[in-house]
Amino acid sequence: MRQAMKAATFGLALGWVLLTVHADSYAQATRGRDLWWNAAAVKARPSLPACASCHTDPATGLPLKIGRTSANIQNAIDANLGGMRDIFGSGGNAILNGTDLNDLQLYLAAVGGAPAARAKISSQALGFPSTAVGVDSAPLTVTVSHDVGSAATFTLAAANALTITGANAADFRISGGTCANGLAVPATASSCTIQVIFKPTAVGSARAATLNIAFAETHVPAIAMPLVGAAVASPVPTISLTRTSVVFPNTLVNATSAAETITLTNAGTLALDITSLTTSGTNATEFVRGGTCPNAGAVAPAASCTITYTFTPGDLGARVGSLVIASNNATGTVTVPLSGNGAGNTPVFFSTPASLTFTAATGTTSTAQNVTVRNDAGGTLTVMSVATTGPYAATANNCAALSINQTCTIAVTFTPTALGAADGTLTINHNAGAAGTVALNGTGVTAIPLVVASTASYTFQNLVLVNQVSQTVQRIRFTNNGPGPAVLTSATSGAEFPLSTTSITTPCTANRTIAQGTFCEVDVRFQPSAAGARTGTLLFVSNGSPNTLSVALAGTGSGTAAPILRYTTGGAAMVGPVFPVTKAGETAQAIRVTLTNTGTTAMTFPSGNVAAVTTGFNPGDFKVATTTCAASAPLQPNTGNCAVDVTFAPVAAGANTRSAILTIAHAGGSEQIPLYGVVEGATGAAAPPPPPSSASPAPSTPATPAPTTTTAASGDGGGGSLEWAWAVLLLSAAAVRPRGLAKR
């Protein structure tokens, strides 16, 4: 019965649909037909049975209950008639939507009468491989056959059954096949074929056209098949030379120079056929050719050969010739100039350049510039002395005895004593005639200090909630490398990267004078105004070079809740722990750092070491004594806390201020907390620790603390505040030696 059904199944025609519906409705009815016969493919559900398997008259092969509406079909599914709801679902689980039901309705309304024909093609498009312009590709074949369900003969149109149209139609042509005007293809026949060739007329990565297949039957839709090919340039040979001219060194008359080599490569895509290699010109016989390139022969694509020349001058002075390469090269004949000088046995002095120009700050010495001296002939050239006038100095390097073509250098420096122009002359005394001279031109200028930033860019690694200020802070240093002082006009950044200098001992404030070899600093935070990638620029404007120094800033704003790690020491906020005055070899009472999570999701810690002191200027003087922060105890939002106890034990006397960085590792990155201590009896101060290159913060919460500190400091997570209140804390610590020192 199933075979009988198959025999008739796809004979269902939409023949009279063309007479009753628009093109859009026809397309919908066609989709309805596909749903009827192969819903599994249309809905991409391999196990879905075809409607036709249960609703087809085995005698006629036609659908049962023709004329049913989409509403009736839906009602039958909802009522689970014949188990339809079990197959197609309903409500939120419905497999067939309203569009599907409407398309089925159009199809069922259209089907009836004799079986109709349907044609298909063997592929959706023909794609040709890269083909050179003007060259025929291999033909590609498309097969036109009966589609599933076609049960009647289709006939190709009597005229223009096969045409090619489109933007690059001229690039494609029908070269063969069995399909032809008026060809009838019965349902029992297999198919006919069309062969297409791609011959591009211009270079292009996507040359496109359309193969159109028209049918005599009005109910058989025409077929439009895309044709696409990539066109590349036609293969051509291209000469590539390692040298476009050959200049021989000065050579004694009737002596032969060392060989000079030119490498020839065929950089094209077609064999290079060399017709001839010849030497021409006034002194052609003085240039003798050799090498591996053939006088007449082929060089394959990407292959190379060599052409060598020696030079034997027949007389003094300039000698010239040319290498001429005749071939099928894409750009024609190639000519390479050849030249050299015939020299005698008496030394000839030559120097270059003819003048030097300097600029230097008054009171400073410029970088040296060189004058090159060469002996252009035989004999020995000796530079006996060099001298300068004006604020210049010169030193000859290895110029005592130069044979033919040998060179040496004379280094010249400029040291202006006043602003403005200062000219002079370099005199080179030698044994080959009149002394050589070089003009020296210099300008004395006001000293312009060279200024640099500690980093060219900084990216805040942790996500920061929109309109919230990052706990990560980046300290950026502006250094004056001189000469002379630099005056900082301003340090500015955008609203999303606010600056702070209040806790810095050498802040970058407006109109601050920065002595040579010193620096100022500024703290940068991130406060995104919107979610996503955000960028800004920190600008240092000064009288230095460059006048405006830029540091690129970047961060990512988040609208998503996240944990935020904050730390507190002794109840004080935004200040790192500062230990009291402690003798070298003694250990100060531990200071507790309490961590809390002020975010909206839990903060987790990694297994292993959560807290460590490994960076900063003096990490060996500080140690993590104990911690209650652990992977097994995540900090919940706004509840609970954990603690880290840190000790200070200066190992030796020295600078009175010691500093390091306490790093707290967490799932969102790391928190960096500054640590400070004072050594009793020491003099001098250590520089503040480098700004923490912190990872972005994630929220966290305090653990059960054991009060062990009398000094307060705190900062917020997500990178750690560096608002350290230096002066007050360090002066307080140095003024009185506090109690609580534990002897070692």
ABEGO torsion letter per residue (X at the ends): XAAAAAAAAAABBAAAAAAABBAAAAAAAAAAAAAAABAAAAAGBAABBBAAAAABBAAAGBBBGBGBBAAAAAAAAAAGBGGAAAAAEBEAABABBAAAAAAAAAAAAABEEBBBBBBBBABABBBBBBBBBGBBBBBBBBBBBBBBGBABBBBBBABGABBBBEAAAAABBBAEEABBBGBBBBAABABBBBBBBBBBABBEABBBBBBBBBBABAABBBBBBBBBBBBBBBBBBBBBBABABBBBBBBBBGBBBBBBBBBBBBABABBBBBABBBBBEAAAAABBBBEABBABEBBBBGBBBBBBBBBBBABBEBBBBBBBBBBABAAEBBBBBBBBBBBBABBBBBBOBABBBBBBBBGBBBBBBBBBBBBABBEBBBBABBBBBEBBBBBBBGAABBBBGBBBBBBBBBBBABBEBBBBBBBBBBAAEBBBBBBBBBBBBBBBBBBBBABABBBBABBBBBGBBBABBBBBBBBBAOBEBBBBABBBBBAABBBBAAABABBBBBGBBBBBGBBBBBBBBBBBABBEBBBBBBBBBBABOBABBBBBBBBBBBABBBBBBBBBBGGBBGBBBBBBBBBBGBBBBBBBBBBBBABABBBBBBBEBABBBABEABAAABBBABBABBAABBBBBGBEBBBBBBBBBBABBEBABBBBBBBBBBAAEBBBBBBBBBBBGBBEBBBBBBBBBBBBBBBBBBBBBBBABABBBBBBBGGEBABAGAAAAAAAAAABBBBGBBBX
